[in-house]
Structure formats: structure tokens, C-alpha cells
Amino acid sequence: MSERYAYVPHRLLRHRVRDIASGAEGELMAVINKNVSDSALREHWMELAYIRGASGREFTTTVDNIEPAAVSTV
């Protein structure tokens, strides 16, 4: 049986990012290539971004949905 996930390097790791789908912002903690298949017969791999929001809780989104967060000038 192969591993069900693998860490992937990303240029925005440890930087503030925005999830385009939800608009939520936080620090990109990890990008993981994960087997999200529910079948042992067919693997389906997806790159997931783990983002830690202001509350300290992490949430995931597809890596294609992240962009650098706008810098506040306040």
C-alpha cells in the first residue's frame, strides 16, 4: 500500500494567503498531495492547502484557490 499523502513545497509557505473560494485569510502552514479516493481500486490525488486562520484553527482548500493576501497599510 502506498502512502496516502506527501508534503509538497510551495512558495507561499509561512506567508499570509487568501482562500479565493471563501475569502478567508490566514497563514499557509502546509501543502499536501493527498489521496482523497474512497475506493481502494482507484486513487484520486489532490493538492490541499492547510491554512491557519486568525482563530488558530486550520482549514483546507485546494491549492489552486490560494493567493497572497493583500497587505494592510493601516
Secondary structure, DSSP 8 states (H G I E B T S, - for coil): ---SEEE---TTTTSEEEETTT--EEEEEEEEEEE--S-SSS--EEEEEEEE-TTS-EEEEEGGGEEE------
